[in-house]
Amino acid sequence: MADCTYRVPDLEASGDSFYGPRICHQPFINWAWPQHGFNNDYWQDGWGYDDVCNVRKPLARCLNAMWLLAYSAEDFRNDGWNTNALQWGSRYVRQQFMYYDDLRASCGTDAVATTSGCQQVRQWNAWRCTQGYKETKRECRSWFFLFAWICHLWAEVKRFVCTAFGWVTETFCSLYYGTVGGGQNVTLKMPFFYPAGGGLSDVASRAGTLIHEARHIGNKPHNAQFPAGSIFGAGGDGADSHWGYEGAWMFDALYLWWFSARGTRTTIAMRQAAKQRANVILTNAFATSPGFLVP
């Protein structure tokens, strides 16, 4: 942390002064730390490990976002997948982050956050096996009914072989990252904590980014280039193709949308900030525009 340079913004405007007292309780810290897979080695030496309540430091600013995720729904204990993003957002982040169990912080300024790991392999394996199985089953419908069972059996064999091959490739990928590849991890960089240089300006936006990175772990890498005029760099990689891809940008915007509409235990200003950030994403982060904004 001694090598990092940053400027702490207005703590009232960012929401950190509002959420700071809420995270400054040992039971919350004891819960959040293992549930999100914090890697101790990356949060010491000035990052806030020994000064958790100091919202000028990165760790507290990250915990603020985790508190917002966990307690902003009216009935926050109801985190079923059949509810909405405001309800299950915290659960999704915790579940995905624990898959890697390696949440880091870094001085880098090249991105808000990065996710390193086998998500592309897992996505490809899952898509290929599912898609191939469905295509074969459709073909079976055209077979003469007395022989259709052969086709259906072949579909099951193909799915088994594909799934087994996918497991092998993912295992080797995990071994690579576990040895010479630097580990499967989520790394939060300086723009995540501080707004200078195009970073995130408030707690709600940070919460959205945690959802964003969790979605990457959930087998959804970016698959398109940013559209013309995008503030994220027109023509560069890092966009999602469209809303229906259900990628990281979609999850990010979706959570902020629900938070802006129904978020509780927060402020009007924070809900408004979430709306603004969601609309920035909708306008700039999809190769094909979703065609709507958060009202």
Secondary structure, 3 states (H helix, E strand, C coil): CCCCCCCCCCHHHHCHHHHHHHHCCHHHHHHHHHHCCECHHHCCCCCCCCCCCCCCCHHHHHHHHHHHHHHCCCCCCCCCCCCCHHHHHHHHHHHHHHHHCCEEECCCCCCCEEEECCHHHHHHHHHHHHHHHHHHHHHHCCCCCCCHHHHHHHHHHHHHHHHHHHHHHHHHHHHHHHHCCCCCEEEECHHHHCCCCCCCCCHHHHHHHHHHHHHHHCCCCCCEECCCCCCCCCCCEEEECCHHHCCHHHHHHHHHHHHHHHCCCCCHHHHHHHHHHHHHHHHHCECCCCCCCCC
